[in-house]
Amino acid sequence: MADPYPTSVPYRQATDGYHTFRIPAVVMTRAGTVLAFAEGRRASAGDSGHIDLVLKRSTDGGRTWGGLQVIATEPRRGTAGNPAPVALSDGRIVLVFVRQGPSATEDKIRRGQVAAEDGRRVFVQVSEDDGVTWSAPREITSTVKRPEWRWYATTPGHAIELRQGSHAGRIVVPANHSLPPTGQDNGTEGKYNGGHSLLSDDGGQTWRIGYVDDTPDGYVNVNETTATELPDGRVYFNTRTDSTAPGTRADAYSADGGQTLELPFRPQAGLVGPVVEGSVLWCAAPDVLLFSGPAAPDARALMTVRASSDLGVTWRVAHTVSGLPAAYSDLVRLDAETVGLLFETGDFGPYESIAFRRLPLAELAAG
């Protein structure tokens, strides 16, 4: 009997000249190609050092994958990471990402111990041929990063293009940053985390900052954030948070295309899991909001897709992928019947591979 949930593995540890692959992001192009992005980490599994942005393409719905493409690098063998791709309705793929110098680390950046050219800088690349080739990187840091912000990261995971209302065509990229510390703090404290959005109304040519949510009160401190457009035209944001608020997730809504939030991020204790990135995806027909992420309360394990029938107010388990170690993930709509899940997993640790699972949408929406 054929596996009803077929899985492929586009990235495995210690292959293609890389130590580890992390930070998955996935989109489906207008032509029907699945693009699976990741960070290729050269020397170790660590978050800094020599890291490239890599891509594999699938023309059969994620069942098999082509060869590895290196699509973005830091010229000094620093870090290119946090892929935030979006497949636009005109067929182009826009990729927003960040770079940092080879000696920079998150700890040093948050402490203000690196020069501007080595800190977090934001870039855009575009593909007009279904991800086969990419434009040269173009820096947009000055328009999307406030001078006082230290740490900075896009998503990770896919960005979105709005399809409804007066903001149709707008690109929305969720992002996060850190504030400079006060008093005796050094800037590494979680209370200095904040969130914001990057917006483009001209297909990725020009960019600006949308909402900003950063209150260093230790209650909800926004970190890695994901977004989707709801059927009523609002944008739903869901974020990782490590704070005194209940649970490890928070969410918010925007009625003006990500420019402002209706209310600041508030705790979403219905999504139980460790402190980790997650992904959200609205699926029209059968009208269900999905969330992917580990469901073990205190460990990066038990990758699970959860579903909401009330636009993110309450959640239920829709499909348990496995009980194995698992961490970051990203969701994509493949066709009318199928959703794809690109996720970090392994037998003995969550970073051994990045796998792709095809899931029947009808089963996710049931219940």
C-alpha positions as CSV (number, residue, x, y, z in Angstrom):
1,M,0.0,0.0,0.0
2,A,1.4,3.4,-1.0
3,D,2.3,5.8,1.8
4,P,-0.6,8.3,2.1
5,Y,2.0,10.9,3.5
6,P,5.0,10.5,1.2
7,T,8.2,12.1,2.4
8,S,11.3,13.2,0.5
9,V,14.6,14.5,1.9
10,P,16.0,17.4,-0.1
11,Y,18.8,18.2,2.4
12,R,20.9,15.8,4.5
13,Q,23.7,16.7,7.0
14,A,27.3,16.2,5.6
15,T,26.3,16.4,1.9
16,D,27.1,18.8,-1.0
17,G,30.1,20.2,0.9
18,Y,28.0,21.4,3.9
19,H,28.1,20.4,7.6
20,T,24.5,21.1,8.3
21,F,21.4,22.5,6.5
22,R,19.0,24.6,8.6
23,I,16.2,27.2,8.4
24,P,13.8,25.9,5.7
25,A,11.6,28.1,3.6
26,V,9.3,26.9,0.7
27,V,7.2,28.4,-2.0
28,M,5.3,27.1,-5.1
29,T,5.8,29.1,-8.2
30,R,3.2,30.0,-10.7
31,A,4.6,27.4,-13.1
32,G,4.1,24.7,-10.4
33,T,7.7,24.3,-9.3
34,V,8.4,23.8,-5.5
35,L,11.4,25.8,-4.3
36,A,13.0,24.6,-1.1
37,F,15.4,27.2,0.4
38,A,17.8,26.6,3.3
39,E,20.9,27.8,5.0
40,G,23.9,25.7,4.0
41,R,26.3,25.9,7.0
42,R,29.8,25.1,6.0
43,A,31.8,24.4,9.1
44,S,29.3,23.5,11.9
45,A,25.6,23.6,12.8
46,G,26.1,27.0,14.4
47,D,24.2,30.1,13.6
48,S,27.2,32.2,12.5
49,G,30.3,31.8,10.3
50,H,30.4,30.7,6.7
51,I,26.8,30.1,5.7
52,D,25.3,30.2,2.2
53,L,21.7,30.4,1.1
54,V,20.9,27.4,-1.0
55,L,18.0,26.1,-3.1
56,K,16.7,22.9,-4.5
57,R,13.9,22.7,-7.1
58,S,11.2,20.1,-7.6
59,T,9.0,19.8,-10.7
60,D,6.9,16.9,-9.3
61,G,5.3,18.4,-6.3
62,G,8.2,17.7,-3.9
63,R,8.6,14.0,-4.6
64,T,12.1,14.4,-6.1
65,W,14.6,17.2,-6.1
66,G,17.2,18.7,-8.5
67,G,20.8,19.5,-7.6
68,L,21.8,22.1,-5.0
69,Q,22.1,25.7,-6.1
70,V,24.0,28.4,-4.1
71,I,21.9,31.5,-4.6
72,A,23.3,34.0,-2.0
73,T,26.6,34.3,-0.2
74,E,28.4,36.8,2.0
75,P,31.5,37.8,-0.1
76,R,33.9,37.5,2.9
77,R,32.6,34.0,3.7
78,G,30.3,35.4,6.4
79,T,26.6,34.5,6.8
80,A,23.8,34.8,4.3
81,G,20.6,33.5,5.9
82,N,17.0,33.8,7.1
83,P,15.5,33.2,3.6
84,A,12.1,34.9,3.1
85,P,10.9,34.0,-0.4
86,V,7.6,34.9,-2.0
87,A,6.3,33.6,-5.3
88,L,4.5,36.6,-6.9
89,S,1.4,36.4,-9.1
90,D,3.4,37.7,-12.1
91,G,5.7,34.7,-12.0
92,R,8.7,36.3,-10.3
93,I,10.2,35.0,-7.1
94,V,11.4,37.7,-4.7
95,L,13.9,36.6,-2.0
96,V,14.6,38.8,1.1
97,F,17.4,37.7,3.3
98,V,20.1,39.0,5.7
99,R,23.9,39.0,5.8
100,Q,26.5,39.5,8.5
101,G,30.3,39.5,8.6
102,P,32.4,36.3,9.2
103,S,33.4,37.2,12.7
104,A,30.0,38.4,13.9
105,T,27.7,36.5,16.2
106,E,24.2,37.2,17.5
107,D,25.7,37.7,21.0
108,K,28.2,40.3,19.7
109,I,25.6,42.1,17.6
110,R,23.1,42.3,20.4
111,R,25.8,43.7,22.7
112,G,26.7,46.3,20.1
113,Q,30.2,45.0,19.6
114,V,30.4,44.8,15.8
115,A,30.9,47.5,13.1
116,A,27.9,48.4,10.9
117,E,29.4,46.6,7.9
118,D,29.6,43.4,9.9
119,G,26.2,43.6,11.5
120,R,22.9,42.4,10.1
121,R,22.2,43.9,6.6
122,V,19.1,43.2,4.5
123,F,19.2,42.3,0.8
124,V,16.8,41.4,-2.1
125,Q,17.3,39.0,-5.0
126,V,14.8,38.2,-7.8
127,S,14.3,35.2,-10.1
128,E,12.4,35.6,-13.4
129,D,12.9,32.0,-14.6
130,D,11.3,29.9,-11.9
131,G,14.3,29.9,-9.6
132,V,16.9,28.8,-12.1
133,T,18.9,32.0,-12.1
134,W,18.9,35.0,-9.7
135,S,19.7,38.7,-9.9
136,A,22.6,40.2,-8.1
137,P,21.8,41.0,-4.4
138,R,20.6,44.6,-3.8
139,E,20.9,46.0,-0.3
140,I,17.8,47.6,1.3
141,T,19.0,48.0,4.9
142,S,18.6,51.8,5.0
143,T,14.9,51.6,4.4
144,V,13.9,48.6,6.5
145,K,16.2,48.7,9.5
146,R,16.2,51.5,12.1
147,P,19.7,52.8,13.0
148,E,19.2,51.8,16.7
149,W,18.2,48.2,16.0
150,R,21.0,45.7,16.6
151,W,19.9,42.1,15.9
152,Y,17.8,41.8,12.8
153,A,16.2,38.8,11.1
154,T,13.6,38.2,8.3
155,T,10.9,35.6,9.1
156,P,12.3,32.8,8.6
157,G,10.0,30.9,6.2
158,H,8.0,32.2,3.2
159,A,6.8,35.8,2.9
160,I,3.4,36.7,1.4
161,E,1.8,38.7,-1.4
162,L,-1.6,40.1,-0.6
163,R,-4.3,39.1,-3.0
164,Q,-7.4,41.1,-1.7
165,G,-8.6,44.6,-1.2
166,S,-6.8,47.9,-1.6
167,H,-3.5,46.4,-0.7
168,A,-3.5,43.6,-3.3
169,G,-0.1,43.0,-4.7
170,R,1.7,44.2,-1.5
171,I,4.6,42.0,-0.3
172,V,4.6,41.5,3.4
173,V,7.8,40.1,5.1
174,P,7.5,39.5,8.9
175,A,10.8,40.3,10.6
176,N,12.3,40.8,14.1
177,H,14.9,43.0,15.7
178,S,16.5,43.8,19.1
179,L,16.6,47.1,20.9
180,P,19.6,48.7,22.6
181,P,19.6,47.9,26.3
182,T,19.1,50.3,29.3
183,G,20.6,50.3,32.8
184,Q,22.9,47.5,33.6
185,D,21.6,45.2,30.8
186,N,23.9,44.2,27.9
187,G,21.3,43.7,25.1
188,T,21.3,39.9,25.1
189,E,18.2,39.8,27.3
190,G,15.0,38.5,25.7
191,K,13.0,41.5,26.7
192,Y,14.7,43.6,24.1
193,N,13.3,41.4,21.2
194,G,10.8,43.1,19.0
195,G,8.9,42.5,15.7
196,H,8.1,44.5,12.6
197,S,7.1,44.0,9.0
198,L,8.8,44.9,5.7
199,L,6.4,46.2,3.0
200,S,6.7,46.6,-0.7
201,D,3.9,48.0,-3.0
202,D,5.9,47.8,-6.2
203,G,6.8,44.2,-6.6
204,G,10.0,44.4,-4.4
205,Q,11.6,47.5,-5.9
206,T,11.2,49.7,-2.9
207,W,10.7,48.8,0.7
208,R,9.6,50.4,4.0
209,I,8.8,49.4,7.6
210,G,5.2,48.6,8.5
211,Y,4.1,47.8,12.0
212,V,6.6,47.8,14.9
213,D,5.9,45.9,18.1
214,D,8.7,46.2,20.7
215,T,8.0,46.8,24.4
216,P,10.9,45.7,26.6
217,D,8.6,44.7,29.5
218,G,9.4,41.0,29.5
219,Y,5.7,40.0,28.9
220,V,5.4,39.4,25.1
221,N,8.7,40.0,23.2
222,V,8.2,39.3,19.5
223,N,10.8,37.1,17.8
224,E,10.7,34.9,14.6
225,T,7.4,35.6,13.0
226,T,5.2,34.1,10.2
227,A,2.2,35.5,8.4
228,T,-0.7,34.6,6.2
229,E,-3.6,36.5,4.6
230,L,-7.1,35.6,5.9
231,P,-10.3,35.4,3.8
232,D,-11.6,38.7,5.4
233,G,-8.5,40.5,4.1
234,R,-6.7,40.8,7.4
235,V,-3.1,39.6,7.8
236,Y,-2.6,37.0,10.6
237,F,0.8,37.1,12.3
238,N,2.1,34.3,14.6
239,T,5.4,34.7,16.5
240,R,7.8,32.9,18.7
241,T,8.2,34.4,22.2
242,D,10.2,33.6,25.3
243,S,8.8,35.8,28.0
244,T,6.6,35.8,31.1
245,A,3.4,35.6,29.0
246,P,1.5,32.2,29.0
247,G,3.0,29.7,26.6
248,T,5.7,30.2,23.9
249,R,3.6,31.8,21.1
250,A,1.8,35.1,20.5
251,D,-0.3,36.4,17.6
252,A,-1.7,39.6,16.1
253,Y,-3.9,40.8,13.3
254,S,-3.5,43.6,10.8
255,A,-6.5,45.2,8.9
256,D,-4.3,47.4,6.8
257,G,-2.0,45.0,5.1
258,G,0.7,44.9,7.7
259,Q,1.1,48.6,8.2
260,T,-0.3,48.5,11.7
261,L,-1.6,45.9,14.2
262,E,-5.2,46.0,15.5
263,L,-3.7,45.2,18.9
264,P,-0.2,44.4,20.0
265,F,0.9,40.8,20.0
266,R,-0.9,38.8,22.7
267,P,-0.3,35.3,24.1
268,Q,-1.6,32.4,22.1
269,A,-1.4,29.6,24.7
270,G,-3.5,27.3,22.5
271,L,-0.3,26.4,20.6
272,V,1.7,24.3,23.0
273,G,5.3,23.7,22.1
274,P,8.9,24.7,22.8
275,V,10.4,28.1,22.0
276,V,11.0,27.7,18.2
277,E,10.0,29.0,14.8
278,G,6.7,28.0,13.3
279,S,4.7,28.5,10.1
280,V,1.1,29.5,9.3
281,L,-0.9,29.1,6.1
282,W,-4.5,29.9,5.2
283,C,-6.0,27.3,2.9
284,A,-9.2,28.4,1.0
285,A,-11.6,25.6,0.1
286,P,-11.9,23.9,2.7
287,D,-11.2,27.2,4.6
288,V,-8.8,26.3,7.4
289,L,-5.9,28.0,9.0
290,L,-2.8,25.7,9.6
291,F,0.1,26.0,11.9
292,S,3.2,23.8,11.8
293,G,5.7,23.3,14.6
294,P,7.0,20.9,17.3
295,A,4.3,20.0,19.9
296,A,6.4,18.6,22.7
297,P,6.0,21.2,25.4
298,D,9.7,21.3,26.4
299,A,11.7,19.9,23.5
300,R,12.2,20.4,19.8
301,A,10.3,17.2,18.8
302,L,6.9,15.9,17.7
303,M,6.4,17.9,14.5
304,T,2.7,18.5,14.3
305,V,0.3,20.4,12.0
306,R,-2.5,22.1,13.9
307,A,-5.7,23.7,12.5
308,S,-8.0,26.5,13.3
309,S,-11.6,27.0,12.1
310,D,-12.0,30.4,13.7
311,L,-9.1,32.3,12.1
312,G,-6.6,31.6,14.8
313,V,-8.6,31.9,18.0
314,T,-8.6,28.2,18.9
315,W,-6.4,25.3,17.6
316,R,-6.7,21.5,17.4
317,V,-4.2,18.8,16.3
318,A,-4.7,18.0,12.6
319,H,-1.8,15.7,11.9
320,T,1.1,14.4,13.9
321,V,4.0,14.0,11.4
322,S,6.3,12.0,13.8
323,G,7.4,11.7,17.3
324,L,11.1,12.3,16.3
325,P,13.2,15.4,17.0
326,A,12.1,18.3,14.9
327,A,12.5,22.1,14.8
328,Y,11.9,24.7,12.1
329,S,9.3,24.3,9.4
330,D,7.4,26.0,6.6
331,L,4.0,25.3,4.9
332,V,3.0,25.6,1.3
333,R,-0.2,25.0,-0.7
334,L,0.7,22.6,-3.5
335,D,-2.7,22.1,-5.2
336,A,-6.4,21.9,-4.4
337,E,-5.9,18.7,-2.4
338,T,-2.4,18.9,-1.0
339,V,-0.3,20.9,1.4
340,G,3.5,20.5,1.7
341,L,5.6,20.7,4.8
342,L,9.3,21.4,4.7
343,F,10.8,20.7,8.1
344,E,14.0,20.0,10.1
345,T,14.1,16.5,11.6
346,G,16.3,13.5,12.4
347,D,16.4,10.2,14.2
348,F,18.6,11.5,17.0
349,G,18.6,15.2,16.7
350,P,16.4,17.8,14.9
351,Y,19.1,19.1,12.5
352,E,20.1,15.9,10.7
353,S,18.0,16.7,7.7
354,I,15.4,18.8,6.1
355,A,12.5,16.7,4.9
356,F,9.4,17.4,2.8
357,R,6.1,15.8,3.5
358,R,3.0,15.9,1.3
359,L,-0.2,16.0,3.3
360,P,-3.9,15.6,2.1
361,L,-5.7,18.9,2.9
362,A,-9.0,17.2,3.4
363,E,-7.6,15.3,6.4
364,L,-6.0,18.4,7.9
365,A,-9.3,20.3,7.7
366,A,-11.5,17.4,9.1
367,G,-12.8,17.8,12.6
